[in-house]
Amino acid sequence: MKKKVLEKLKEVIDPEVGVNVVDLGLIYGVEVKGDTIVIKMSFTTPSCPLLGFLVNQVQEKAKELKEVKEVKVELVWDPPWSPERISEEGKRVMGL
């Protein structure tokens, strides 16, 4: 189920950089508790202007899975996000 959630979250694109939130390294973890999904998520900065928008998008995408009834997003600031969290695919898309 975690893999299905992560694949679904790859549909959420950060419009500022054009990379999905998984490959950008913003998803710190996915926990399955019955039909509830808890997603641990961070941002490049706590003052990110897209924070609310992206959290909403993550919740909506995860809810598209028929097995999911509830989605909770927990914001994580420790460890802080860093560019090392970007996947190889994300780096390729960004031209890094």
C-alpha positions in Angstrom: 0.0 0.0 0.0 2.9 2.4 0.8 4.2 1.9 -2.8 0.7 2.7 -4.2 0.5 5.9 -2.1 4.0 7.0 -3.2 3.1 6.4 -6.9 0.0 8.4 -6.5 1.9 11.2 -4.8 4.2 11.4 -7.8 1.3 13.1 -9.5 1.6 16.1 -7.2 4.0 18.5 -8.9 5.6 21.4 -7.1 4.8 24.2 -9.6 7.9 26.3 -8.6 10.4 23.6 -9.8 8.3 21.2 -11.9 9.2 18.1 -10.0 6.9 15.8 -8.1 6.9 15.9 -4.3 8.3 12.4 -4.0 11.3 12.9 -6.2 11.8 16.4 -4.7 12.3 14.6 -1.4 9.5 16.3 0.4 7.8 13.0 1.5 9.6 11.7 4.6 7.4 8.7 5.1 4.1 6.9 4.6 2.4 5.0 7.4 -0.7 2.8 6.8 -3.1 2.4 9.7 -6.0 0.4 8.4 -7.8 2.6 5.9 -6.0 5.7 7.2 -2.8 6.9 5.7 -0.4 9.1 7.6 2.1 11.0 5.4 5.1 12.7 6.8 6.0 15.7 4.7 8.4 18.5 4.7 9.1 21.6 2.6 12.2 23.4 1.4 11.4 26.1 3.9 8.8 26.5 6.6 7.7 29.8 4.9 7.0 28.1 1.6 4.1 30.0 -0.1 2.8 26.7 -1.5 2.7 24.8 1.8 -1.2 24.8 2.1 -1.7 24.1 -1.6 0.7 21.1 -1.7 -0.6 19.6 1.5 -4.1 19.7 0.0 -2.9 18.2 -3.2 -1.1 15.4 -1.4 -4.3 14.6 0.7 -6.5 14.7 -2.4 -4.3 12.4 -4.5 -3.9 9.8 -1.7 -7.7 9.9 -1.2 -8.1 8.8 -4.8 -7.0 5.3 -3.9 -10.1 3.2 -3.2 -8.5 1.6 -0.1 -8.0 5.0 1.6 -10.7 6.6 3.7 -8.7 9.2 5.6 -5.4 11.0 5.0 -3.4 12.8 7.6 -0.4 14.9 6.7 2.2 15.5 9.4 4.7 18.3 8.8 8.2 17.4 9.6 11.0 20.0 10.0 13.7 17.7 11.5 15.8 16.7 9.8 15.5 19.8 7.6 15.0 19.3 3.9 18.2 19.6 1.8 19.0 19.2 -1.9 20.5 15.8 -1.1 16.9 14.5 -0.7 16.2 15.0 -4.4 16.1 11.7 -6.2 18.2 11.0 -9.3 15.0 11.3 -11.4 14.2 14.7 -9.8 17.8 15.9 -10.5 17.4 14.8 -14.1 14.1 16.7 -14.5 15.7 19.8 -12.9 18.8 19.5 -15.1 21.2 19.0 -12.2 
